[in-house]
Amino acid sequence: MNQLLLIDGSSMLVRAFFATSFGKTLRTTSSGVYTNAVFGFLNMTLAALEQFNPTHLLVAWDVSRDTFRRELYPDYKGTRGELPIEMLQQFDTTQNLLDSVGIHQCSNRRYEADDLLGTAARLGSSAEMKVNVLTGDRDALQLVSESVSVCIMRKGISEMDVYTPAYLQSTWGLTAEQIPDLKALMGDSSDNIPGVPGVGEKTAKKLLAQFSTLEQLYDNVHQVSGKLRQKLVDNRDLAFLSKELATIVCDAPMESSALDWRVQLNLDDVTTAFTELELHRSLGRWKEFIGATS
């Protein structure tokens, strides 16, 4: 069976930047190009290739915060600060390097990387692939299915939680389909999704255990007692808006299909691209990997 690895490029690159910059001088080339995040990203990507041994690979990127969700709710992700300029410069550097070595990538200004990962996961499943989604964003747990595992990075690739339907149920007490309902009720401060004021995770999970979905909860809201019912009634529109904001789009426009994303690393291209950025240590490891898999 073909194995598809989907990487949340933005999540991984940000993690790589902070993992290689805390209390240290940032790595640069002799001409002053920042490469500490690029270095960390390449090490994490190689570790993922070694661990998952995918036949196909796609890296998805966020390119703008002004996605369709901002049209629905202008304050979406409005509490997030700006990334350091040294970090921002490395997005282009990393993407150009991946282009040079033939690793497939996708981005869309109207959609987030999560939406592209969701769409790619659906395409991979339709092509009868086993799909692994590598990210640091728990929103992606809604993509979990029998053919899609979501791997949440905790400490790079060395420590991650691999979510299958059974593991998600045992750890969260929820199905993948209930993740947007959970966010609809409890909100998400990291994305500035409002949710229902006064409803936390414990209460949200209790409601979903009883009613299963947000829709069924509101169809039967008369069964909820006291102040909680009033909170739900008063904030119905906010709850359904929050669910729409939290739901990953799985039919975003894609210019290629899953079978196009085959891993085809060329040693000469990798050597040229890595040498240009003076990533000699990374190059040695990638050469070994290519040699072992070619």
BELJOLIN-V851408 format. One line per field, one symbol per residue. burial: I if it has 9 or more other ideal C-beta (glycine too) atoms within 8 Angstrom, else O. A space follows every 10 residues. Layout:
burial: ???
This chain:
burial: OIIIIIIIII IIIIIIIOII IOOOOIOIOO OOIIIIIIII IIIIIIIIIO OIOIOIIIII IOOOOOIOII OIIOOIIOOO OOOOOIIOII IOIIIOIIII IIIIIIIIOO IOIIIIIIII IIIIIOIOII IIIIIOIOII IIIIOOOIII IIIOOIIOOI OIIOIOIIIO OOOIOIOIII IIIIIIIIOO IIIIIIOOIO OOIIIOIIOO OOIIOIIIOI IOOIOOOIIO IIOOIIOIII IIIOIIOIII OIOIOOOIOO IOIOIOIOII IIIIIOIOIO OIIOIIIOII OOOO
